């Protein structure tokens, strides 16, 4: 079965310096890191209502992948993503949206295609504008405050340093999978991303010996 390469990667978040460190902006964080890694400049493009850049990919069937950070605020993300998709004739199946996920703990990153939007306003708007929920999602865990009434303030605040470290580690692992993602080998990307890394044998041995010595 042929792979369908990704042609557009959208990182979700809210614009403005006051939101730079918000949990809701993890999509921006990852796409900015991806752009930096490949020396791609994300420049303001009024036509597409976002910061836009183009990543050249060797061996990619289209030769390039668009990167975008919508500057419309989260609940109008589809205005930016949909504009790019329509102009460049990019199908929902060729789009990867990177976003925060309340249902996963910090440090967890998972990939899936389609499905519901679980109350996420950015996903809801993109799905409505594209006329399909069948785009790919890279979900970066930010944890849950424990009460639905606290979610609004929670996503618009900064994670604690220990949580941010876990989120950064999840982004590192995600970026390690991007060559697979871009070429549409989603099965291999999911296997790599979703597999938990076992601690080194030396660390396990040290832990056992510590426990043994304390008894």
N, C-alpha and C positions, 0 to 999 in steps of 0.2 A: 504494500500500500504506500503510494507516494506521500512524502511529507509536504505540509503547507507552511512555507517559511513565514516568519513574522515580518511585516513591512512597516508597522507603526507601534511604537511603545509610548504609552502615556503614563506619566506619574501624577497621581492626584494630590491635591493640597489646596491651601488658600494662599493668595498672594499677600505681600506686605511683610515688613520686618517684624511686626508684632506677632506674626504666625510662624516665623522661621523654625522655631524649636518645638512647635506643637506636635503631639502624637499624630494628629490628623494629616501631617505633612510628610509622613514616611515615604510616600510615593515620589514626592519631590526629591527627598534625600537620595533615594536610590538612583533615579534618572540623572541627577546631577553628578553622582559618583561615576555612573556609566559614561557620561559625556566627558568627564575629566580623564577617565581611564583611556579614552580613545581620542583625546585632544579635540573634542567637538565643542564648538561654541554654541550655547543656547542663546539666541537673540530674539528680542521682542518682535513679533510679527502680528500687526493689527488685523491682517486679513484672517488669521487663524486664531485670534484672541489668546495667544499664548507665547511662551518662550519656546522657540523651535530650532532644531538643529538636524543635520543629516549625517548619518553614520555610514561610511563606506565599508562594505563587508565582502571580502574576497570569497568567491565561490557562491555567493548568494544570487538567486535567479534574477532578482531585480537590481542587484548590485548596490542597493542602498536601503537604509532603514531610517524612517523619520522618528525623531525623539520630540516629545512635546510635554511641557508643563503648563496646563491651562491656567490662565490668569483671570478667570471669570468668577472665582469663588466656587467652592465644591459643588453646590447644587446646580450649577450651570456648566459642568464639565463637558457635557455633550456638544455644546456650541463649538468648542475648540476641536475635540476629537472628531466629531461628525463633519466639520468643515474640511479638515485634512483628508478624511476618508473619502468624502464625495469627490473632491477635486482630483485626487490621485487614484481614484477607483480602487480603494482598498476595502476588501470584504471584512465583515466582522471576525471571521476565522483567522484573519491575518493581523489582528490587533491584540496587543498585550497591554492590559491595564494594571498598574502597580498601585496598591492601596493598603490602608491600615485595616486590621482585622481584630475586632473586639473579642471574638470567640477563641482566639489563640493567645497563649502566653507570650510575652516578649522572648525572642530567641527562636520562635517557630516561623517558618516560611513554607507556604504550600502553593502549589499550582493547580488550577482547574480550569475547565472550559464550561461556559454557560452556567445555567442554574439561576437561582433567585438572587436578589440583591440585599436581602437581610437588613432592610432599613437604611442601607448606605446611600445617601443622597447623590453622590457622585456616580455610582454605578447605575442608579435608577435613571438619572438623566441621560447617561450615555446609551443605555439600553433603549430608552424612548426615542432618542434622536436617530440611532442606527436602525431602529425598527427590528432589533434582534438582540437577545441576551447572549448570543453564541460567541462572544469574544472571550479571549483567554484572560484569566486573572492571576496575578501573583500577589498572594495575600501575606502581608507581614504582620505578625502578632504584636499587639500593643497591650494585651490584657484587658480586663473589665473591672470597673470600679465596684462592682457588686450590687449596684442598684440602678435600675433603668433611669431614674430621675437624676442621677449624677453623670450620665454619659456625656451630655452636652459640654459641661465644664471640663470633664476628664479629657476628651479628645482635643480640646483647645488649650491644654496645658502641657508643660514639658514633662517627659519621663524622668524619674530619679536617675542619678548617675549609673547605678547598677543595672537598671532596666535599659538605659540607653546603650550600655555595653553589650547587652544581650541582643538588642535590635541591630546594632552594628555587626555583630557576629552573624546574624541571620542574613544581613545584606551581603556580607562577604561570601557566604555560602551560595547565595542567589547569583551573585556576579560570576562565580566560578562555573555556573551552568549556562551562561549566556550564549556561548558558541553553539550549544545544543538547541537552545530556545530559538535563536535567530534562524537556524536552518530547519526549524519545524520538527525536530526530533523530540517531541514532547514526552514520549514514553521514557526515553533515556534521561531527559532532564528531570522528570518527576522521580525516577528511581534514585538519581543522584541527590536531589534536593530533599527528598522525604526520608532517606536512609539516615538513621542516627549513627553518629560516629562513636565507636566504642572507645573508652579511655585507653591510653597506652598500657601495655602489660606491666610496665615498671610501676605505673601509678596504682594499678590494681594491687600489685604485690605489696607496695608501700602501705596502702590502706589496710590490707589484711594484717600486716605485721604490726601496725599501730594498734589495731583492735586487739590483737593477741597479747601485745605488751601491756595493755591497760587492764587485762582481766586478772 
